[in-house]
Amino acid sequence: MAIENPREIRGVEIAAKGNEINRLNASTYKVRSQSNVEKWYLVVKNDLNEWMCECPDFVYRQIPCKHIYSTKYSVTLRRRVTEQN
């Protein structure tokens, strides 16, 4: 299955770097900005099981951004590793 969504592609790229996502707890993460390495965006899974991000792209468009996609990939990878062990 090929990924065609540009935000999702960039999310995979962020997750693949391995050090761009910091897990704060089960539903809160910080994801490094790609354009400003000093900037981190807060990504949170709310009580309705919806992902939200404080980046301008998500705030303006209200659709999943690259930070949300990267976090979702990170969570999925962590779960798969845990299941295998």
N, C-alpha and C positions, 0 to 999 in steps of 0.2 A: 504494500500500500504506500503510494507516494504522497508526501506532504506537499500541498500546493499553497497553503495559507502563509504569506510572508511573515506574519507575526509568530506563527507556530514554528516556522523554520528558524527564526532568530531565537525563539525559546529553546529549541533543541540545541542550538549552538552555545547558548549560555549554560545550559545544564551540562553539556559535554566538557566544558572547561574544568568543572569539578570544584572550583573554589570561588564561585560567583554567587552562591546561595548559602545563606546562614539560617539554620533552623533555630528559632527562638523557643518554640513549643510546638505541639501537634497541629496547631492551626495558624501559626504566625511565622513568617519568614522575612528575611531581608535579602533583596536581590540587587546586586551591583549594577549601576547604570553602565551601558556600553559606551556612552558618549562622554561621561565624566566619571573617571575611576574613583573619585572622592565621594560620589553620591551613591546612596543606597535607597531603594524603594521598599516600603513595607507592603507585604502581600499577606492578606488575611482571609481565612475561610470563616464566614459568618455562621450564625445559628441556623440559617436556611440552607446551609451546605453550598453557598455561592462564594466564589473567589472574588476578591476585590483588591485593587492596587491603588496606591496613591500617585502613580505616575501620571503625567499630563494626558497621555494617550488614552488610558482607561477613564480618567476623570471626565474627559471631553466626550469620548465616543460611547462609553459604557458597554464595551465589548472586550473580551479577553485580550490582554496585551501580551507582549513577549515575556514579561516578568511572570505573569500568571501561568503561561504555558511552560516556562522553565521550571517553575515550582511544581506544577502537576507532574512533569516528567521526573523530577527529583523524588517526589513522594512515591510515585509508581516504582521507580528503581529501588528505593529503600525498602518498600514492601516486598518486592520480588527477592531481594537479597535475604531479607529476614525469613521469608517462606522457605528458601532453599537451605538455610542453615537450620 
